[in-house]
Amino acid sequence: MKKNLLLCAFALTTLFAANQAATANGPLATTTVAPASALQVNTAQSTLKWNAKKVGGEHYGTINLAEGSLQVNGSKLAGGTFTIDMTSIVVKDITRPESNKRLTDHLKSDDFFSVEKHPKATFTITKVAKLKAKAGAPNYNITGNLTIKGITNPITFPATVNIDGKTAEATALITVDRTKYDIKYRSGLVGTAADKIIEDTFTIDLKLVAGTDTQAVGSTK
């Protein structure tokens, strides 16, 4: 017993002496984590192509990003926030001006996106999961909150993200369930005749280009 007590006392004395020496020579070393950097989206180079299918056909077009940023830690994606300009909806598959305008106006109406009341949609990344993937294949699973018509729902999709210094590019094919955003026009959920149904999901083919802004997130210039 005495031997054990002596060993404990010796260990405590040695530890105290080591701490005293470290204090005398300066503060103990600490590990710091580099803050995330915000890469601002280049809205001119970024594209969002939408596609909606119906019985016997489909419609497709584009919509613009208003602004956004990707948050990165070195070569890893950490987050991001984006704003979509719902007023910029364009129909590409209809060439007759009158018919094109009719569909464009309908998409902006309360039957669909209620653009006058809700001119912006937003997406905020809440979680990123790195995937082991071959070159060119999706290397992230991205989860975030998508807000359309003032209604927010979580959504998860695979994406291919390449970050190179101060630039980044991301591509993804995102499937959105429109019924979760109170867009039920000609949905099978509301008893639409089988030959009139518009599919409940539409897709967004996303290409996102960002870069050159090295300002740390949360800092001010």
C-alpha positions in Angstrom: 0.0 0.0 0.0 2.8 2.4 0.9 4.5 1.7 -2.3 1.3 2.5 -4.3 0.9 5.8 -2.4 4.5 6.7 -3.1 4.1 6.0 -6.9 0.9 8.2 -7.0 2.6 11.0 -5.2 5.6 10.8 -7.6 3.3 10.9 -10.7 1.4 13.9 -9.4 4.6 15.7 -8.6 6.0 15.0 -12.1 2.8 16.2 -13.8 2.8 19.4 -11.8 6.4 20.1 -12.6 5.7 19.6 -16.3 2.8 22.0 -16.3 4.9 24.6 -14.5 7.7 24.3 -17.1 5.2 24.6 -20.0 3.7 27.8 -18.3 7.1 29.2 -17.8 8.0 28.7 -21.5 4.8 30.0 -22.8 1.1 28.9 -23.3 0.3 25.4 -24.2 -0.1 24.7 -27.9 -3.7 24.9 -29.2 -5.3 23.6 -32.4 -7.3 26.1 -34.5 -9.8 25.3 -37.2 -9.7 27.5 -40.3 -13.0 29.3 -40.9 -15.1 28.5 -43.9 -14.8 30.7 -46.9 -17.7 32.0 -49.0 -17.4 31.6 -52.7 -19.9 33.8 -54.4 -22.1 32.3 -57.1 -21.5 33.6 -60.7 -25.2 33.9 -61.7 -24.3 34.5 -65.3 -22.4 31.2 -65.6 -24.8 29.2 -63.4 -27.8 27.5 -64.9 -31.0 25.9 -63.7 -33.0 23.9 -66.3 -36.4 22.7 -65.3 -38.4 19.8 -66.8 -42.0 18.8 -66.0 -43.7 15.8 -67.5 -47.3 15.1 -68.2 -49.4 12.3 -69.9 -48.2 12.3 -73.5 -45.5 15.0 -73.2 -43.4 17.4 -71.3 -42.4 21.0 -70.9 -39.0 22.4 -70.2 -37.2 25.7 -69.8 -34.9 27.7 -67.5 -35.0 29.8 -64.4 -32.3 32.1 -62.9 -30.4 32.2 -59.7 -30.6 35.7 -58.2 -27.7 35.2 -55.8 -25.9 32.7 -53.6 -22.7 31.4 -52.1 -20.9 28.1 -51.4 -19.1 27.7 -48.1 -15.9 25.7 -48.3 -13.2 24.5 -46.0 -10.2 24.0 -48.1 -11.2 21.5 -50.8 -14.4 20.4 -49.0 -17.9 21.7 -49.3 -19.3 23.0 -45.9 -22.6 24.7 -46.8 -24.3 27.2 -48.9 -27.4 29.5 -49.4 -29.1 30.4 -52.7 -32.0 32.6 -53.9 -33.9 31.7 -57.1 -35.7 34.4 -59.1 -39.1 32.9 -59.7 -40.1 35.8 -62.0 -37.4 34.6 -64.5 -39.2 31.4 -65.5 -38.8 30.7 -69.2 -40.5 28.1 -71.4 -38.1 26.7 -74.1 -40.2 23.9 -75.8 -43.0 26.1 -77.2 -42.0 28.3 -80.1 -45.3 30.1 -80.9 -45.2 33.4 -78.9 -48.9 33.3 -77.9 -48.8 29.7 -76.7 -45.4 30.3 -74.9 -46.8 33.3 -73.1 -49.9 31.4 -72.1 -47.9 28.6 -70.4 -45.4 31.0 -68.9 -48.2 33.1 -67.3 -49.9 30.0 -66.1 -46.7 28.8 -64.4 -46.5 32.2 -62.6 -50.1 32.0 -61.5 -51.6 30.7 -58.3 -52.2 27.3 -59.9 -48.4 26.8 -59.8 -45.7 29.1 -58.3 -47.7 32.3 -57.3 -44.9 34.4 -58.5 -46.5 37.8 -57.7 -46.9 36.8 -54.0 -43.7 34.8 -53.8 -41.1 36.2 -56.3 -38.2 34.3 -54.6 -37.5 30.7 -53.7 -34.6 29.8 -51.5 -32.4 26.8 -50.7 -30.1 26.5 -47.7 -27.7 23.6 -47.2 -28.1 22.0 -43.8 -25.9 18.9 -44.2 -23.2 17.6 -46.5 -22.0 14.0 -46.7 -18.9 13.2 -48.6 -19.2 10.1 -50.8 -16.5 7.8 -52.2 -17.0 8.1 -55.9 -15.3 7.6 -59.3 -14.2 10.7 -61.2 -17.3 12.5 -62.6 -19.8 10.6 -60.4 -21.6 12.4 -57.5 -19.2 12.8 -54.6 -21.6 14.4 -52.1 -25.1 13.9 -50.7 -26.5 17.3 -50.0 -29.4 18.0 -47.6 -31.1 21.3 -47.3 -34.3 23.3 -46.8 -36.1 24.3 -50.0 -38.6 27.1 -49.8 -41.2 27.6 -52.5 -44.4 29.7 -52.1 -43.3 30.4 -48.5 -43.4 26.7 -47.7 -40.3 25.0 -46.5 -39.4 21.3 -46.8 -36.2 19.3 -46.5 -34.7 17.8 -49.6 -31.7 15.5 -50.3 -29.9 14.9 -53.6 -26.6 13.7 -54.9 -24.2 16.2 -56.4 -20.8 16.4 -58.1 -18.8 19.2 -56.5 -15.3 20.2 -57.6 -13.4 22.8 -55.5 -10.1 24.2 -56.8 -8.6 26.9 -54.7 -10.8 29.9 -55.0 -13.3 28.4 -57.5 -16.0 25.7 -57.3 -18.4 24.0 -59.7 -21.3 21.8 -58.7 -23.8 19.8 -60.8 -26.9 17.9 -59.7 -30.2 16.6 -61.0 -32.7 17.5 -58.3 -36.2 16.0 -58.1 -38.8 18.2 -56.4 -42.3 17.0 -55.3 -44.5 20.0 -56.2 -47.4 18.8 -54.0 -45.4 19.5 -50.9 -45.4 23.2 -51.9 -49.2 23.3 -52.5 -48.9 23.0 -56.2 -51.6 20.5 -57.0 -52.9 21.6 -60.4 -53.8 18.5 -62.4 -52.2 16.3 -59.8 -53.5 12.7 -59.4 -54.0 13.6 -55.7 -56.9 15.8 -56.5 -58.8 13.4 -58.8 -57.5 14.7 -62.2 -58.6 12.6 -65.1 -56.0 10.0 -66.1 -55.3 11.6 -69.5 -54.9 15.1 -68.0 -52.4 14.3 -65.2 -49.2 16.4 -64.7 -46.6 14.4 -62.8 -46.3 15.4 -59.1 -42.5 15.7 -59.5 -40.4 18.0 -61.7 -36.6 18.1 -62.1 -34.0 20.8 -61.9 -30.8 20.2 -63.8 -28.3 22.4 -61.9 -24.9 23.8 -62.9 -23.4 26.1 -60.2 -20.3 28.1 -60.8 -18.8 30.1 -57.9 -15.5 31.6 -56.9 -12.9 34.3 -56.3 -14.4 35.6 -53.0 -12.1 34.7 -50.2 -13.9 36.7 -47.5 -14.4 34.5 -44.4 -18.1 33.7 -43.6 -19.4 36.0 -40.9 -16.6 38.6 -41.3 -17.0 42.1 -42.7 -14.8 43.9 -45.2 
